């Protein structure tokens, strides 16, 4: 959401096999600004844009199988950090996305179609191994495709050997948000069960190869303009939260999906939906359109004429908005009006969008960055899997 500078300490990307780590590995997450233009009157032309806040859930399929494939929010308020591919390492900024499971980066075959993004050149890597299998994802706006390859991926100083990933050369499905964006690719951190081509995830291989000794990773997203967040591999960083972590078991090892045991606004129940997905790749909160429409009406938010699934609200009303409470497990996670709205250069946006996800996957809510900024989140794949939450330190 905000443009800031990478942490001053550069990450070391070792090309050789490293010893298993016992200490935590921390990677800075840099926030990026909204790309939406403003009109001469100073108002946003069309809000966030549904294509920007949809996260991984809107009209996306694997073109070879027709199976839904998860993608990210590409043009709006995402946090990214560095990895390096190959030997010597070629550096890319990627979104660490708990709503998908594949790694892809742009290839030299993409050329000028990828704008000014750095391009992976496999001829310059001594650890590259050819795969050559076609890789493709069909976005609602168009295709993203390339070929699969193997190479060493260096991630926060951890070297993951022979990682299978996609070299992308067609990016027309990403639109201007990618062409002019600050991130270069996606590193998915959900489960292999939803990975295109059933490719093991980078973090899964890091565990198998012994470069991390824990099934956990922690995510801190700052609410302060200009601040960097942090992804912690091999555990979590308790310096970023208060009290103890509250763990909620997963109900599906696909996405990071948990039981939603209720949602209230000002004490009034506002949902009958029973599932939620915790997703670092979605900027805001999303839910069934009828329920989100009703929520918007309760707070006095009005839909954009061109994007009826998005809403604005009078900024002067935000301090008086009722408390939103989301119940996961036995715990209530609460948000003030200022925490479930976004002030974008003086225009206040309701932090929900309506997305109807068909059965059997849906209906469900997507708990994106609006949720994670308030609550430090630990993802743990041990056993049947769980997600832990604790209030972020002020």
KEKOLGU-259374 format. One record per residue (C-alpha): residue in one letter; residue number from 0; x, y, z. Coordinates in steps of 0.001 Angstrom, whole numbers, plus 524288, in hexadecimal, padded with zeros to 5 digits. Layout:
<atoms>
+------+------+-------+-------+-------+
: vomi : kegu :    px :    py :    pz :
+------+------+-------+-------+-------+
:    A :  NUM :     X :     Y :     Z :
...
+------+------+-------+-------+-------+
</atoms>
This chain:
<atoms>
+------+------+-------+-------+-------+
: vomi : kegu :    px :    py :    pz :
+------+------+-------+-------+-------+
:    X :    0 : 80000 : 80000 : 80000 :
:    X :    1 : 80B39 : 80938 : 802D5 :
:    X :    2 : 8181D : 80A3F : 7FBB7 :
:    X :    3 : 823A7 : 808AE : 804CA :
:    X :    4 : 831F6 : 80517 : 803EF :
:    X :    5 : 83750 : 7F77A : 80633 :
:    X :    6 : 83DC5 : 7F556 : 81344 :
:    X :    7 : 84B96 : 7FA80 : 81327 :
:    X :    8 : 8519E : 7ED5F : 81619 :
:    X :    9 : 85253 : 7E5CE : 80962 :
:    X :   10 : 84F2E : 7D762 : 8096D :
:    X :   11 : 85A52 : 7CE30 : 8060D :
:    X :   12 : 856BF : 7C4B1 : 7FB52 :
:    X :   13 : 86047 : 7B942 : 7FC53 :
:    X :   14 : 86152 : 7B0B1 : 7F059 :
:    X :   15 : 866D3 : 7A4F3 : 7F792 :
:    X :   16 : 85FC6 : 79B29 : 80014 :
:    X :   17 : 85EC8 : 7A07A : 80DD2 :
:    X :   18 : 85DA1 : 799B6 : 81AD3 :
:    X :   19 : 85022 : 797BE : 820C0 :
:    X :   20 : 84BF9 : 7A3D6 : 8281B :
:    X :   21 : 8484F : 7A3E4 : 8363F :
:    X :   22 : 846B4 : 7B29E : 83748 :
:    X :   23 : 83B58 : 7B9F4 : 83150 :
:    X :   24 : 83CD0 : 7BFD5 : 823CF :
:    X :   25 : 8366C : 7CD24 : 82215 :
:    X :   26 : 83337 : 7D371 : 81511 :
:    X :   27 : 82E7B : 7E189 : 813E9 :
:    X :   28 : 82141 : 7E362 : 80D82 :
:    X :   29 : 82015 : 7F044 : 8065A :
:    X :   30 : 81296 : 7F622 : 80467 :
:    X :   31 : 80ED6 : 7FC54 : 7F792 :
:    X :   32 : 80586 : 80756 : 7F45D :
:    X :   33 : 7F84E : 80747 : 7EDA0 :
:    X :   34 : 7F9B1 : 80917 : 7DF0B :
:    X :   35 : 7EC55 : 80F26 : 7DCF4 :
:    X :   36 : 7EC8F : 81C62 : 7D62D :
:    X :   37 : 7E519 : 827FE : 7DB5F :
:    X :   38 : 7DC67 : 830DA : 7D398 :
:    X :   39 : 7DE60 : 83F85 : 7D2ED :
:    X :   40 : 7D41D : 840E5 : 7DD7F :
:    X :   41 : 7DCCB : 83940 : 7E6B7 :
:    X :   42 : 7D3D4 : 82D75 : 7E77D :
:    X :   43 : 7D794 : 81F9C : 7E43B :
:    X :   44 : 7D2F0 : 81BFE : 7D6B4 :
:    X :   45 : 7CDD5 : 80E8B : 7DA21 :
:    X :   46 : 7D26C : 80A69 : 7E78F :
:    X :   47 : 7DB46 : 7FECD : 7E94F :
:    X :   48 : 7D634 : 7F7DB : 7DD46 :
:    X :   49 : 7D067 : 7EA50 : 7DEE0 :
:    X :   50 : 7DB9C : 7E498 : 7D71B :
:    X :   51 : 7E4C1 : 7EA4D : 7E155 :
:    X :   52 : 7DE9A : 7E548 : 7EDCB :
:    X :   53 : 7D991 : 7D827 : 7E964 :
:    X :   54 : 7E56A : 7D110 : 7EE88 :
:    X :   55 : 7E5F7 : 7C2F4 : 7EA05 :
:    X :   56 : 7D78F : 7C070 : 7E88E :
:    X :   57 : 7D20E : 7C67A : 7DC45 :
:    X :   58 : 7D09B : 7BED6 : 7CF75 :
:    X :   59 : 7DDD0 : 7B835 : 7CF68 :
:    X :   60 : 7E018 : 7AA9A : 7C9EF :
:    X :   61 : 7EB06 : 7A191 : 7C5F8 :
:    X :   62 : 7E906 : 7A130 : 7B725 :
:    X :   63 : 7ED3A : 792EA : 7B5F8 :
:    X :   64 : 7E44C : 78D5E : 7C060 :
:    X :   65 : 7D9D1 : 7978E : 7C2C3 :
:    X :   66 : 7DCFB : 796F1 : 7D144 :
:    X :   67 : 7DC0B : 7A3FC : 7D88C :
:    X :   68 : 7E98D : 7A9A4 : 7DB0F :
:    X :   69 : 7ECF2 : 7B3BC : 7E539 :
:    X :   70 : 7F2E9 : 7C0D5 : 7E19C :
:    X :   71 : 7F600 : 7CDA9 : 7E872 :
:    X :   72 : 7F136 : 7DB5F : 7E963 :
:    X :   73 : 7FAB8 : 7E121 : 7DF9A :
:    X :   74 : 7F7E3 : 7EFA1 : 7DEED :
:    X :   75 : 7F494 : 7F3E4 : 7EC5C :
:    X :   76 : 7FAEC : 7F47C : 7F997 :
:    X :   77 : 8037A : 7E889 : 7F9A3 :
:    X :   78 : 80FA5 : 7E575 : 80164 :
:    X :   79 : 81B79 : 7DFAC : 7FAB5 :
:    X :   80 : 8295C : 7DB75 : 7FDBD :
:    X :   81 : 835A1 : 7D64D : 7F70D :
:    X :   82 : 839A4 : 7C8DC : 7F253 :
:    X :   83 : 8447A : 7C4D9 : 7E8E9 :
:    X :   84 : 843D2 : 7BA75 : 7DE5D :
:    X :   85 : 84F80 : 7B348 : 7D8BA :
:    X :   86 : 85E32 : 7B35F : 7DADF :
:    X :   87 : 862AB : 7BE0D : 7DB9A :
:    X :   88 : 855E7 : 7C31B : 7E0F8 :
:    X :   89 : 84CCC : 7CB88 : 7D8CC :
:    X :   90 : 84486 : 7D3C7 : 7E1FD :
:    X :   91 : 835C5 : 7D58F : 7E13F :
:    X :   92 : 82BB3 : 7DBCE : 7EA22 :
:    X :   93 : 8205E : 7D27E : 7EC2D :
:    X :   94 : 81397 : 7D263 : 7F392 :
:    X :   95 : 813CE : 7C7F3 : 7FE24 :
:    X :   96 : 8060B : 7C2E7 : 7FC34 :
:    X :   97 : 7FF11 : 7B9A3 : 8057C :
:    X :   98 : 7F3F5 : 7B8CC : 7FBA0 :
:    X :   99 : 7FBC5 : 7B174 : 7F145 :
:    X :  100 : 8062B : 7A6FC : 7F042 :
:    X :  101 : 80EB5 : 7A948 : 7E43E :
:    X :  102 : 81AD9 : 7B171 : 7E1FA :
:    X :  103 : 81BC8 : 7B91E : 7D556 :
:    X :  104 : 824E0 : 7C3E8 : 7D0AE :
:    X :  105 : 82633 : 7CAEC : 7C38D :
:    X :  106 : 82F17 : 7C50A : 7B93F :
:    X :  107 : 837F4 : 7CB0E : 7AEF6 :
:    X :  108 : 82E38 : 7C597 : 7A52A :
:    X :  109 : 82485 : 7CFAC : 7AA3D :
:    X :  110 : 82CE0 : 7DAE1 : 7A52A :
:    X :  111 : 826A4 : 7E864 : 7A4BF :
:    X :  112 : 81947 : 7E298 : 7A7E3 :
:    X :  113 : 81DDD : 7E1EF : 7B60B :
:    X :  114 : 82119 : 7F06A : 7B685 :
:    X :  115 : 82CA3 : 7F3D1 : 7BF0A :
:    X :  116 : 82BFF : 7E797 : 7C776 :
:    X :  117 : 83899 : 7DFCB : 7C8D7 :
:    X :  118 : 8385F : 7D38C : 7C066 :
:    X :  119 : 83D74 : 7C61D : 7C414 :
:    X :  120 : 847E9 : 7C163 : 7BAA3 :
:    X :  121 : 84A0B : 7B2D0 : 7BC2E :
:    X :  122 : 8562E : 7B32B : 7B380 :
:    X :  123 : 85D24 : 7BADA : 7BE17 :
:    X :  124 : 85A7F : 7B10A : 7C8F6 :
:    X :  125 : 8639F : 7A596 : 7CB62 :
:    X :  126 : 8591D : 79EA8 : 7D36E :
:    X :  127 : 84E27 : 79FBC : 7C95B :
:    X :  128 : 84800 : 792FD : 7C4C6 :
:    X :  129 : 83E7A : 7925E : 7B98E :
:    X :  130 : 83095 : 78D9A : 7BB7A :
:    X :  131 : 82981 : 793BF : 7AFF4 :
:    X :  132 : 81B99 : 7900C : 7B3C2 :
:    X :  133 : 811CF : 79AA0 : 7B000 :
:    X :  134 : 80C54 : 7A24C : 7BB83 :
:    X :  135 : 80025 : 7AA9D : 7BAD7 :
:    X :  136 : 7F604 : 7B1B4 : 7C2E7 :
:    X :  137 : 7E9FE : 7B837 : 7BD20 :
:    X :  138 : 7E61F : 7C4C7 : 7C408 :
:    X :  139 : 7D900 : 7CB25 : 7C27B :
:    X :  140 : 7E027 : 7D5A1 : 7BAB1 :
:    X :  141 : 7E8E2 : 7CC8D : 7B2E1 :
:    X :  142 : 7F3C6 : 7C272 : 7B30D :
:    X :  143 : 80080 : 7C11C : 7BA6C :
:    X :  144 : 80926 : 7B656 : 7B546 :
:    X :  145 : 816E1 : 7B163 : 7B323 :
:    X :  146 : 81ECF : 7A516 : 7B598 :
:    X :  147 : 82323 : 79D98 : 7C188 :
:    X :  148 : 83177 : 79D1D : 7C585 :
:    X :  149 : 839F9 : 798C1 : 7D0EB :
:    X :  150 : 843EA : 7A12E : 7D7E8 :
:    X :  151 : 84912 : 7A510 : 7E537 :
:    X :  152 : 84071 : 7AEF2 : 7EC33 :
:    X :  153 : 846DA : 7B73A : 7F6A7 :
:    X :  154 : 83D07 : 7BC67 : 8005E :
:    X :  155 : 841B2 : 7C492 : 80BC2 :
:    X :  156 : 84F04 : 7BE13 : 80B02 :
:    X :  157 : 84934 : 7B05F : 80A19 :
:    X :  158 : 84CD2 : 7A89C : 7FDE5 :
:    X :  159 : 84217 : 79F7E : 7F8F8 :
:    X :  160 : 847D1 : 79661 : 7EEC9 :
:    X :  161 : 8414E : 79216 : 7E219 :
:    X :  162 : 834AC : 7996F : 7E49A :
:    X :  163 : 82AAE : 797DF : 7D9C9 :
:    X :  164 : 824E0 : 7A503 : 7D5CF :
:    X :  165 : 81F4D : 7AC1B : 7CA1A :
:    X :  166 : 826A0 : 7B538 : 7C109 :
:    X :  167 : 81B8D : 7BDF0 : 7BC5C :
:    X :  168 : 81BF6 : 7C3F9 : 7AEC8 :
:    X :  169 : 80DA0 : 7C7D9 : 7ACC2 :
:    X :  170 : 8084A : 7D18B : 7B6BF :
:    X :  171 : 7FCCB : 7D793 : 7AF73 :
:    X :  172 : 7F38D : 7D292 : 7B9E9 :
:    X :  173 : 7F9CB : 7DB4D : 7C433 :
:    X :  174 : 7F6F9 : 7E865 : 7BDC1 :
:    X :  175 : 7FD2C : 7F570 : 7C105 :
:    X :  176 : 7FDCB : 7F200 : 7CF61 :
:    X :  177 : 808F6 : 7E8CE : 7CC4D :
:    X :  178 : 80F3B : 7F083 : 7C151 :
:    X :  179 : 81140 : 7FC32 : 7CA48 :
:    X :  180 : 81138 : 7F4E2 : 7D739 :
:    X :  181 : 81C4F : 7F32C : 7E0D6 :
:    X :  182 : 81B9B : 7E46C : 7E25F :
:    X :  183 : 8211B : 7DAFD : 7D852 :
:    X :  184 : 81ADD : 7CDF9 : 7DBA3 :
:    X :  185 : 8138F : 7C587 : 7E558 :
:    X :  186 : 81889 : 7BBCF : 7EF6B :
:    X :  187 : 80CEE : 7B3C3 : 7F3F0 :
:    X :  188 : 80CA6 : 7AF02 : 80203 :
:    X :  189 : 8001F : 7A702 : 80271 :
:    X :  190 : 7FFB4 : 79836 : 800D6 :
:    X :  191 : 8046F : 78F6B : 7F5D9 :
:    X :  192 : 7F67F : 78A5C : 7F442 :
:    X :  193 : 7F2F4 : 796EC : 7ECE8 :
:    X :  194 : 7FFDE : 7987E : 7E5BB :
:    X :  195 : 7FEFC : 79902 : 7D6EE :
:    X :  196 : 80523 : 78C6A : 7D1A8 :
:    X :  197 : 80602 : 78760 : 7DFB2 :
:    X :  198 : 81343 : 78DFA : 7E16A :
:    X :  199 : 818C2 : 78D9B : 7EF54 :
:    X :  200 : 81904 : 79B28 : 7F55D :
:    X :  201 : 8258B : 7A278 : 7F832 :
:    X :  202 : 8236F : 7A1F6 : 806E5 :
:    X :  203 : 82016 : 7937F : 8062E :
:    X :  204 : 82CF7 : 790DC : 7FF3B :
:    X :  205 : 83435 : 79972 : 808FA :
:    X :  206 : 82F41 : 79071 : 813BD :
:    X :  207 : 83239 : 783F6 : 80C1D :
:    X :  208 : 84013 : 7888D : 80968 :
:    X :  209 : 84237 : 78C54 : 81796 :
:    X :  210 : 844E8 : 79ABC : 8154E :
:    X :  211 : 839DF : 79DEC : 81ECD :
:    X :  212 : 836C6 : 79591 : 82A97 :
:    X :  213 : 828F6 : 79A54 : 82D1F :
:    X :  214 : 81BC5 : 79920 : 82691 :
:    X :  215 : 8187C : 7A6F2 : 82AF3 :
:    X :  216 : 81A0C : 7B45E : 824E0 :
:    X :  217 : 8154C : 7C161 : 82A1E :
:    X :  218 : 81029 : 7CD7F : 8232E :
:    X :  219 : 81072 : 7DB65 : 82844 :
:    X :  220 : 80A34 : 7E62F : 8201D :
:    X :  221 : 80B86 : 7F3FE : 82587 :
:    X :  222 : 80047 : 7FD97 : 825F3 :
:    X :  223 : 8095C : 8096B : 825FD :
:    X :  224 : 80C48 : 81061 : 8192E :
:    X :  225 : 81A26 : 80E34 : 8147B :
:    X :  226 : 81D23 : 802D2 : 81D93 :
:    X :  227 : 821BF : 7F57C : 818F2 :
:    X :  228 : 81BB6 : 7E8B7 : 81D28 :
:    X :  229 : 8226A : 7DBD1 : 81F85 :
:    X :  230 : 8213F : 7CDAC : 81B4E :
:    X :  231 : 827C7 : 7C48B : 82503 :
:    X :  232 : 82B83 : 7B704 : 8202A :
:    X :  233 : 82D82 : 7ABB5 : 8298A :
:    X :  234 : 824BE : 7B122 : 83442 :
:    X :  235 : 81FE1 : 7BE98 : 83823 :
:    X :  236 : 82480 : 7CB51 : 83E23 :
:    X :  237 : 81DF9 : 7CE11 : 84B2F :
:    X :  238 : 82356 : 7DBF6 : 84B0A :
:    X :  239 : 8182E : 7DF79 : 841EA :
:    X :  240 : 80CA3 : 7DB65 : 84A4D :
:    X :  241 : 806D5 : 7DC90 : 857DA :
:    X :  242 : 8027F : 7D15F : 86088 :
:    X :  243 : 8021A : 7C35F : 85BC2 :
:    X :  244 : 7FE70 : 7BD7E : 84EBB :
:    X :  245 : 7F0B7 : 7B82A : 84D0E :
:    X :  246 : 7F119 : 7AC65 : 843FB :
:    X :  247 : 7E588 : 7A837 : 83BB8 :
:    X :  248 : 7E5AE : 79AF1 : 834CC :
:    X :  249 : 7E476 : 79A05 : 82622 :
:    X :  250 : 7D863 : 793BE : 82049 :
:    X :  251 : 7DEFC : 791BF : 8130D :
:    X :  252 : 7ED2E : 79018 : 80EEC :
:    X :  253 : 7EB73 : 79742 : 8021A :
:    X :  254 : 7EAEA : 7A591 : 8057E :
:    X :  255 : 7ED20 : 7A9BF : 81394 :
:    X :  256 : 7DEC0 : 7A766 : 8166D :
:    X :  257 : 7D8A9 : 7A812 : 823F3 :
:    X :  258 : 7CB0F : 7A75B : 829B6 :
:    X :  259 : 7C40C : 7B466 : 82A8F :
:    X :  260 : 7BBDF : 7B3BF : 836ED :
:    X :  261 : 7B514 : 7C0C5 : 83585 :
:    X :  262 : 7B620 : 7CEFC : 831A4 :
:    X :  263 : 7AF5E : 7DA6A : 8381D :
:    X :  264 : 7AE88 : 7E8F1 : 83578 :
:    X :  265 : 7AB12 : 7F0F6 : 84164 :
:    X :  266 : 7A725 : 7E431 : 8480A :
:    X :  267 : 79DB8 : 7E03D : 83D25 :
:    X :  268 : 7A03B : 7D38A : 835C5 :
:    X :  269 : 7A31E : 7D652 : 82779 :
:    X :  270 : 7A6C2 : 7C90F : 821A0 :
:    X :  271 : 7A25D : 7BB0F : 82003 :
:    X :  272 : 7AF18 : 7B772 : 81921 :
:    X :  273 : 7B733 : 7AD39 : 82033 :
:    X :  274 : 7C48C : 7AD74 : 81978 :
:    X :  275 : 7CF93 : 7B73F : 8181C :
:    X :  276 : 7DCBD : 7B74F : 81143 :
:    X :  277 : 7E872 : 7BEED : 8167A :
:    X :  278 : 7EF04 : 7C4DA : 80A8D :
:    X :  279 : 7FAAE : 7CE0C : 809EB :
:    X :  280 : 7F7F9 : 7CF85 : 7FB54 :
:    X :  281 : 7EB0A : 7D6C6 : 7FCEA :
:    X :  282 : 7EB52 : 7E4FA : 80107 :
:    X :  283 : 7DE7C : 7E623 : 80836 :
:    X :  284 : 7D381 : 7DD74 : 80D55 :
:    X :  285 : 7CA70 : 7D64F : 8041C :
:    X :  286 : 7BDF6 : 7CEB8 : 805E7 :
:    X :  287 : 7B11D : 7CAB6 : 7FFAC :
:    X :  288 : 7ABC0 : 7D653 : 7F834 :
:    X :  289 : 79E50 : 7D680 : 7FEBF :
:    X :  290 : 7A484 : 7D69F : 80C3C :
:    X :  291 : 7AE6F : 7E10B : 8088F :
:    X :  292 : 7A39A : 7E959 : 80295 :
:    X :  293 : 79C4A : 7E877 : 80F7E :
:    X :  294 : 7A89D : 7EBE0 : 81739 :
:    X :  295 : 7AAF3 : 7F7B7 : 80E98 :
:    X :  296 : 79D06 : 7FC4A : 81099 :
:    X :  297 : 79E68 : 7FB12 : 81F57 :
:    X :  298 : 7AA33 : 8042F : 81F91 :
:    X :  299 : 7A4E6 : 80D8E : 81556 :
:    X :  300 : 7AE86 : 809EA : 80AA4 :
:    X :  301 : 7AA05 : 80BCD : 7FC9C :
:    X :  302 : 7AE3C : 803F2 : 7F0AA :
:    X :  303 : 7B659 : 8097A : 7E5AF :
:    X :  304 : 7ADCE : 80B08 : 7D984 :
:    X :  305 : 7B7CF : 803EC : 7D114 :
:    X :  306 : 7BBCB : 7FA0A : 7DB79 :
:    X :  307 : 7AFDA : 7F665 : 7E390 :
:    X :  308 : 7B793 : 7EC75 : 7EB70 :
:    X :  309 : 7BF9A : 7F794 : 7F157 :
:    X :  310 : 7BB3C : 80274 : 7FA3A :
:    X :  311 : 7BED3 : 80FFB : 7FF08 :
:    X :  312 : 7BB22 : 815FB : 80BE9 :
:    X :  313 : 7BB14 : 823D1 : 8112D :
:    X :  314 : 7C814 : 8255D : 81845 :
:    X :  315 : 7C196 : 82D67 : 822F6 :
:    X :  316 : 7B969 : 8217E : 826C2 :
:    X :  317 : 7C4E4 : 81849 : 828A9 :
:    X :  318 : 7C7A8 : 81B81 : 8371B :
:    X :  319 : 7B97B : 8184A : 83A91 :
:    X :  320 : 7B893 : 80B5E : 8335C :
:    X :  321 : 7B4DF : 7FF5E : 83B7F :
:    X :  322 : 7BED4 : 7F50A : 83F50 :
:    X :  323 : 7C060 : 7E997 : 8360D :
:    X :  324 : 7C2F4 : 7DC7E : 83CD2 :
:    X :  325 : 7C737 : 7D025 : 835B5 :
:    X :  326 : 7C6DC : 7C371 : 83D70 :
:    X :  327 : 7D0D5 : 7B900 : 83A15 :
:    X :  328 : 7D143 : 7AD8A : 8434D :
:    X :  329 : 7CD51 : 7B28C : 8509E :
:    X :  330 : 7D386 : 7BFF0 : 84ED4 :
:    X :  331 : 7CDB8 : 7CCD2 : 84A3B :
:    X :  332 : 7D655 : 7D543 : 8418D :
:    X :  333 : 7D18F : 7E343 : 841E3 :
:    X :  334 : 7D352 : 7EEF0 : 838D1 :
:    X :  335 : 7CFCD : 7FD2B : 83A52 :
:    X :  336 : 7CA1C : 804E7 : 82F0B :
:    X :  337 : 7D784 : 80A6B : 82BDA :
:    X :  338 : 7DCD2 : 7FC7F : 82B15 :
:    X :  339 : 7D2A8 : 7F749 : 82183 :
:    X :  340 : 7D2DD : 8032F : 818A8 :
:    X :  341 : 7DDF7 : 808A4 : 8105D :
:    X :  342 : 7E11A : 816FE : 80EA9 :
:    X :  343 : 7E6F6 : 8184A : 8010B :
:    X :  344 : 7EB8B : 82646 : 7FF15 :
:    X :  345 : 7DF97 : 82BCA : 805CF :
:    X :  346 : 7D58E : 8224C : 8004A :
:    X :  347 : 7D093 : 81844 : 80A07 :
:    X :  348 : 7CDDC : 80A97 : 80514 :
:    X :  349 : 7C66F : 7FFC7 : 80BF0 :
:    X :  350 : 7D022 : 7F4B4 : 80E26 :
:    X :  351 : 7C744 : 7EA14 : 808B1 :
:    X :  352 : 7C419 : 7E567 : 7FB0C :
:    X :  353 : 7B995 : 7DBF9 : 7F6C8 :
:    X :  354 : 7BE15 : 7CF52 : 7F04E :
:    X :  355 : 7B523 : 7C39A : 7EE83 :
:    X :  356 : 7BD85 : 7B766 : 7EE98 :
:    X :  357 : 7B58E : 7ABAB : 7EA2E :
:    X :  358 : 7B417 : 79F01 : 7F1BB :
:    X :  359 : 7BAAB : 7968C : 7F5B5 :
:    X :  360 : 7C5E7 : 7A01D : 7F7F6 :
:    X :  361 : 7BCB7 : 7AAFE : 7FC2A :
:    X :  362 : 7B60A : 7B244 : 80179 :
:    X :  363 : 7C0F5 : 7B794 : 809C9 :
:    X :  364 : 7C792 : 7C3E8 : 80EA5 :
:    X :  365 : 7D554 : 7C7C9 : 80AE4 :
:    X :  366 : 7DD09 : 7CDDE : 81607 :
:    X :  367 : 7E710 : 7D60E : 80EE5 :
:    X :  368 : 7F09F : 7E098 : 812D2 :
:    X :  369 : 7E656 : 7E873 : 81A3B :
:    X :  370 : 7E5C3 : 7DD17 : 823DE :
:    X :  371 : 7F44B : 7D9D4 : 82409 :
:    X :  372 : 7F87A : 7E7F2 : 826A2 :
:    X :  373 : 7F0DE : 7E76D : 8336D :
:    X :  374 : 7F4C4 : 7D9AA : 8375F :
:    X :  375 : 8024D : 7D3B8 : 835E1 :
:    X :  376 : 8002C : 7C6D0 : 82EF5 :
:    X :  377 : 8078B : 7B9F6 : 8301C :
:    X :  378 : 8054A : 7AF72 : 825DB :
:    X :  379 : 80885 : 7A1A8 : 82A59 :
:    X :  380 : 8072B : 795A8 : 82195 :
:    X :  381 : 80A8C : 78BC0 : 82C31 :
:    X :  382 : 800CC : 780C8 : 82DEC :
:    X :  383 : 7F3B3 : 784DC : 82866 :
:    X :  384 : 7F82F : 79306 : 8280F :
:    X :  385 : 7F471 : 79F2A : 82FB0 :
:    X :  386 : 7F546 : 7AE01 : 82F5A :
:    X :  387 : 7F8C1 : 7B642 : 83B37 :
:    X :  388 : 7F55D : 7C474 : 83E10 :
:    X :  389 : 7F988 : 7CEB7 : 847E8 :
:    X :  390 : 7F77A : 7DD86 : 84849 :
:    X :  391 : 80249 : 7E4FE : 8416B :
:    X :  392 : 80A16 : 7EDC0 : 84A7F :
:    X :  393 : 80718 : 7FC25 : 848F2 :
+------+------+-------+-------+-------+
</atoms>
